[in-house]
Amino acid sequence: MKVSIIAGLILAVGGVFLILRPPHYSSQQRVFKIAGVQASVRQEKTLPGWVGGTVLGAGFVLLAAGLLKRL
């Protein structure tokens, strides 16, 4: 009962954080390699917004389930 409420609150807060300030990660790809010479490209990417929305939705579902069990 309490565990689902606490987990729901944590997920909801995490989802809001991911929506407002999405984290960045870098991706490195090798473009070509000839003999001993290679070229690579490093790109900075942002976590998609739907991830934060999914986490926020899961938090609300857990929170609602915990509150309904309590009644």
Phi and psi in degrees as a GROMACS rama.xvg file:
@    title "Ramachandran Plot"
@    xaxis  label "Phi"
@    yaxis  label "Psi"
@TYPE xy
-67.4176  -31.9059  LYS-2
-64.2601  -42.8994  VAL-3
-68.8217  -33.8963  SER-4
-66.8624  -45.4356  ILE-5
-65.9164  -44.1559  ILE-6
-63.4041  -39.1333  ALA-7
-63.4907  -41.7386  GLY-8
-64.4351  -42.2759  LEU-9
-63.6724  -44.6143  ILE-10
-65.9827  -38.632  LEU-11
-64.8052  -44.3671  ALA-12
-65.0342  -41.8997  VAL-13
-63.2409  -38.7585  GLY-14
-64.6317  -42.114  GLY-15
-62.9516  -41.7588  VAL-16
-61.9613  -43.1929  PHE-17
-66.2381  -31.9367  LEU-18
-73.5343  -43.4881  ILE-19
-77.0518  -38.9283  LEU-20
-134.241  76.9934  ARG-21
-65.5591  136.77  PRO-22
-73.2318  156.15  PRO-23
-109.085  149.524  HIS-24
-140.834  156.666  TYR-25
-106.133  146.871  SER-26
-127.217  132.731  SER-27
-118.88  128.631  GLN-28
-124.453  139.804  GLN-29
-85.9193  123.602  ARG-30
-81.1508  -51.6266  VAL-31
-155.384  161.3  PHE-32
-142.406  119.315  LYS-33
-125.582  118.214  ILE-34
53.2366  -116.154  ALA-35
-98.8912  2.4885  GLY-36
-104.923  130.947  VAL-37
-137.234  152.692  GLN-38
-124.269  137.944  ALA-39
-134.805  157.564  SER-40
-122.238  132.804  VAL-41
-111.835  126.313  ARG-42
-121.259  140.473  GLN-43
-90.6575  125.513  GLU-44
-121.348  155.561  LYS-45
-110.972  142.427  THR-46
-62.5511  133.29  LEU-47
-62.0342  151.891  PRO-48
-66.7538  -27.492  GLY-49
-66.1761  -23.1045  TRP-50
-65.48  -45.8959  VAL-51
-63.1774  -39.9549  GLY-52
-64.5866  -38.3774  GLY-53
-66.2866  -43.6654  THR-54
-64.6775  -41.3936  VAL-55
-63.1724  -43.9161  LEU-56
-62.7243  -42.1477  GLY-57
-64.0248  -36.8195  ALA-58
-64.1662  -42.5065  GLY-59
-65.7947  -37.6026  PHE-60
-64.7102  -46.0935  VAL-61
-64.2596  -40.5876  LEU-62
-63.1261  -45.2689  LEU-63
-64.8628  -41.2282  ALA-64
-63.5777  -40.3732  ALA-65
-66.4575  -38.5726  GLY-66
-72.3543  -34.9378  LEU-67
-70.5518  -34.9815  LEU-68
-64.4831  -32.6307  LYS-69
-67.6275  -27.8141  ARG-70
